Amino acid sequence: MLDELSAALGKHGHFDAAFERFAAETGAGTVSENHGRRFVQSFVTLMQAKLLLAAAAGPGSRAVAEGFCATRLSGGWGAVFGASDAPMDHGAILARAWNQD
């Protein structure tokens, strides 16, 4: 699990920080059900970010990956697009939506 996620280390600062938090939790031992749910949610979000970062070949897909990391992994509010003040290249994201680069 950590080996798969670690392939994206160094590609985005928010990913790296979230990965470190997640990796520290993997050795915590037995946890409550609600903590387990948060743990799985963290894993899924990190995996989504890893896949987006791996597929970021053009400027639009890179902007999408960076926006996802900035809004989903920063630890602050912003789990939905448009609800965060994180800086993003909105123009590249919209161009990708229309052109699929």
DRENKOL-486111 format. One line per field, with one value per residue (C-alpha): residue in one letter; x, y, z. Coordinates in Angstrom, 3 decimals, padded with zeros to 6 digits. Layout:
BEGIN
rest <- c(a;...);
x <- c(X;...);
y <- c(Y;...);
z <- c(Z;...);
end
This chain:
BEGIN
rest <- c(m;l;d;e;l;s;a;a;l;g;k;h;g;h;f;d;a;a;f;e;r;f;a;a;e;t;g;a;g;t;v;s;e;n;h;g;r;r;f;v;q;s;f;v;t;l;m;q;a;k;l;l;l;a;a;a;a;g;p;g;s;r;a;v;a;e;g;f;c;a;t;r;l;s;g;g;w;g;a;v;f;g;a;s;d;a;p;m;d;h;g;a;i;l;a;r;a;w;n;q;d);
x <- c(000.000;002.658;004.929;002.211;001.530;005.208;005.624;004.074;006.369;008.129;005.461;003.398;004.015;000.483;000.710;004.023;002.661;-000.545;001.479;003.660;000.571;-000.971;002.245;002.480;-001.058;-000.334;001.618;-000.995;-002.342;-005.996;-008.266;-011.959;-014.387;-014.770;-010.985;-010.807;-013.243;-011.120;-008.027;-009.614;-010.859;-007.312;-005.968;-008.523;-007.893;-004.131;-004.575;-006.730;-004.050;-001.310;-003.169;-003.835;-000.192;000.998;-001.253;-000.406;001.242;-000.102;-000.747;-004.460;-004.053;-001.230;-003.514;-006.244;-003.786;-002.370;-005.854;-006.957;-003.938;-004.357;-008.046;-008.223;-004.877;-004.066;-005.863;-008.131;-011.618;-012.096;-013.266;-015.373;-014.261;-014.729;-014.943;-011.240;-009.091;-006.172;-004.471;-005.272;-004.849;-008.569;-007.925;-005.917;-008.550;-011.352;-009.304;-008.726;-012.439;-013.168;-010.166;-009.190;-005.380);
y <- c(000.000;002.546;001.367;002.096;005.566;006.441;006.446;009.947;011.408;014.549;015.501;017.780;019.197;018.580;014.965;014.501;015.956;013.883;010.758;011.335;011.753;008.604;006.575;007.550;006.215;002.821;001.714;002.901;-000.607;-001.342;001.637;002.416;001.958;005.697;006.128;003.185;004.938;008.108;005.984;004.354;007.720;009.086;006.119;006.501;010.247;009.682;006.990;009.331;012.022;009.531;008.475;012.083;013.044;010.003;010.877;014.597;014.851;018.164;021.540;020.877;017.481;018.878;021.727;019.208;017.087;020.128;021.488;018.122;017.935;021.526;021.109;017.503;016.993;020.351;019.565;022.601;023.069;022.441;018.905;020.111;022.075;025.802;025.716;026.380;029.464;027.334;028.849;026.889;027.344;027.587;028.471;025.275;023.197;024.635;024.282;020.623;020.129;021.490;020.026;016.963;017.459);
z <- c(000.000;000.993;-001.831;-004.384;-002.980;-002.559;-006.356;-006.368;-003.702;-004.833;-007.380;-005.115;-001.651;-000.377;-001.520;000.273;003.536;003.364;002.596;005.662;007.876;006.390;006.738;010.417;010.971;009.405;012.488;014.994;015.660;016.419;015.905;016.311;013.418;012.793;012.734;010.333;008.021;008.043;007.412;004.352;003.114;003.411;001.462;-001.327;-001.629;-001.752;-004.406;-006.508;-006.209;-007.096;-010.254;-011.298;-010.732;-012.695;-015.644;-015.673;-019.081;-020.368;-018.762;-018.285;-016.655;-014.514;-013.372;-012.490;-010.473;-008.677;-007.952;-006.572;-004.270;-003.122;-002.291;-001.050;000.682;002.275;005.521;005.234;003.889;000.197;-000.447;-003.366;-006.402;-005.928;-002.114;-001.535;-001.785;-002.998;-006.041;-009.202;-012.912;-013.651;-017.281;-017.881;-016.069;-018.211;-021.406;-020.528;-019.942;-023.423;-025.274;-023.196;-023.403);
end
